Amino acid sequence: MGFVEAMAMATASATLALLLGAAWVTLSCYLLTPMRIRRAMAAQGVHGPPPRPLVGNLREVSALVAEATAGDMPSLSHDIVGRLMPHYVLWSRTYGKLFVYWYGSEPRLCLTDTGMIKEFLSSKYAHATGKSWLQRQGTKHFIGRGLLMANGARWSHQRHVVAPAFMPDKLKGRVGHMVECTKQTMVSLRDAAARGRGEVEIGAHMTRLAGDIISRTEFDTSYETGKRIFHLLEDLQRLTARSGRYLWIPGSQYFPSKYRREIGRLNGELECVVMESIRRSGEIADEGRTTSTYGRGLLAMLLAEMEKKKEKAGSTADDGKFSYDTRLVIDECKTFFFAGHETSALLLTWTLMLLATHPEWQDKARAEVATVCGDQPPSADHLPKLTVLQMIIHETLRLYPPATLLPRMAFEDMTLGEGRLRLPRGLSVWIPVLAIHHDEFIWGADAHEFRPERFAPGARRGSSSSGAARFLPFAAGPRNCVGQTYALFEAKVVLAMLLAEFRFAISDDYRHAPVNVLTLRPKHGVPVHLRPLRP
């Protein structure tokens, strides 16, 4: 046999092996694994709506949500589960609170038992659960391999690196920046109110303010510099929210399309802007600091970690296994620009909407701010004393959690509830945070009402046992939101300053229409009437 024939045979064999491997992976992913999981859950009496080949129950979910959110709500009611999760309402009534539905070929278990949720999210299963392939694939051009989408040992390392940036002792030093950013926003609000005869759309101002704060405190830049990043992230967020409708087709992630070209273009532009910020921080370090000191924010810690990798290069193969490189620093920046900006802006916007419609709680919070802070802006020492404000913030997070859904996949077989429920490997668990936060069994008959006193110190929150996971705006367990303390610090500072400066009431033009685009947001914004309290 000649050399050419041998090479041709080797190439053909390699191609055949690749095709057979791809066929086996596809068969396993789209048929064998789902069948195994379906049998395992059916054996425990857990059923759900019958899925269609490949698409599962996606069409039903899309149709139900489209119908429920087609118009605005007829009144300013906080009973929004049926609007945002109509499929949950329908299927939980039909199959019980424990049911399986199909997101394409991925089986998802709806889990609402708060005791089992606490166990599932605990350190016991921290490395045995994480983000599924579908989730990671759907967000790879949005936040990439950042902490939010990391699993296993890589997640542990990334969490270890970024967590110190959000420790309370570090955050105390950020309060001054938060105050200065809020002062600028108050000037803008006064100007906007003067132009609009006292009426402003508060959501846009809170979005800009949250962007300015995260830019200054964690990335050593300003909103003006970072606003291109936020605009690109917002565009990518909309496209990412649609990604699920494509991923259920085998190999669809490789198909060329106008949709994927647009995602690629936006992501490429976003990474160039982020890379410029990273390069600028590095140049500042080279000019005026030591190579290991880039500043005090999150970006500084990421760059310092990347510097460690360079110093360790060549020592041992294991040293750099989970170290940060430029690619991972970019993804982490995208993750925290999004998470630190979007969720904080929504928390502030929904809180102001609720205060604007409940003047009695607005007055209570304003009186507390005056007692604690006097005529001065809030300091780090003031924040723990603002208990009424904290009650209001927590009740807002209960009624309008930025993330309405908490998804996790089981990477190994496990049992919950002392053996009462067995989760087979490969099953995704869908924790409907919004539904749990509005559950009348947990919170009482007034679960859909704004009642901050639920979170008063020493108050009994709901009728479930104390060991249950009932309040999940930041998830729970080791994989909870690393920036939750940062978000609460920021919310208290901003709200305390706004309460001291303005009285606000909801506009007659406000249209109540919560929608879910990865996060829970007001579809038409939140117009309010502002009345300055000081000359």
Secondary structure by P-SEA (a helix, b strand, c coil): ccaaaaaaaaaaaaaaaaaaaaaaaaaaaccaaaaaaaaaaaaaccccccccccccaaaaaaaaaaaaaccccccccccccccccaaaaaaaaacccccccccccbbbbbccaaaaaaaaacccccccccccaaaaaaacccccccccccccaaaaaaaaaacccccaaaaaaaaaaaaaaaaaaaaaaaaaaaaaccccaaaaaaaaaaaaaaaacccccccccaaaaaaaaaaaaaaaaacccccccccccccccaaaaaaaaaaaaaaaaaaaaaaaaaaaaacccccccccccaaaaaaaaaaaaaaacccccccccccccaaaaaaaaaaaaaaacaaaaaaaaaaaaaaaacaaaaaaaaaaaaaacccccccccccccaaaaaaaaaaaaaacccccbbbbbbccccccccccccccccbbbbbaaaaaaaccccccccccccccccccccccccccccccccccccccccccccaaaaaaaaaaaaaaaaaacbbbbbcccbbbbbbbccbbbccccbbbbbbbccc
